Amino acid sequence: MKESKLILMAKNVLRLEETVDTLIRELMRTQNIQMGILETMKRMPDYQEALDKLKKDNAEAEKEKNT
């Protein structure tokens, strides 16, 4: 292989590494935001009631899907 091609491949690998690092950081940031939102929702009034309703609705949807 030519040296110029190897240099180009090395640069592309570095760019890919930077992109993956950025994606990992964004994924961690998104996960932290998601956890914060969930904890906030848990502290809201009527959270348990809404959760129970969602479970009931999901069970009914599964029942309809299976029939």
N, C-alpha and C positions, 0 to 999 in steps of 0.2 A: 504494500500500500504506500501511496505517496505520503510524504510528511504533511503536506497541506491538508490532505483528507483526514489524517489523524488529528491534526490541530482542530479542524472543523468539528470532528466527532467529539473531541474533548470539550469544546465550547458548548456543544449541544447537550452533553451530559451535565455540565455545570448548570445550564439553564433549566434542565429538567429537575435537578436537585433543588434549585431555588424555588421552582414552582411547587414541588411536593412539600417543601418546608412551609411555604406560604399557605398551602391548602391545609396542612396539619394545624397550623396556628389558627386559621379561620374555623376549622372544625372544633377545636378546643374552645374557642371563643363562643361559638354557637351553642355548644354543649353547656357552657357556664350560664349563658343567657337563658337557655331552656330550663335549667335547674332552678334559676332564680324565679322565673315565671311560675313554675310549678309550686315552689314554696310560697310564693305570694298568693296563688290561687287557693292553696290549702288553708290560708289564714282568712279567707273571705267568708262572710256569713253564708249559710246554706250550701257550703261546699259538699258536705256529706250527702245532702238531699239530691243535689245535682249529680253526684257520682252514682248514687243508687239508681236514679232515673236512667242514666246512660247505660248502666249494667243491664237494667230491665229491657231497655230498647234494643240493646245488642243481643240479648238472649232471644227476644221476639224475632229479630231479623234472622238469626241463625235458624230458629225453628221454622220460619217461612221458607228459608233457603233449602232446608232439608226435606220439605214436603213437596 
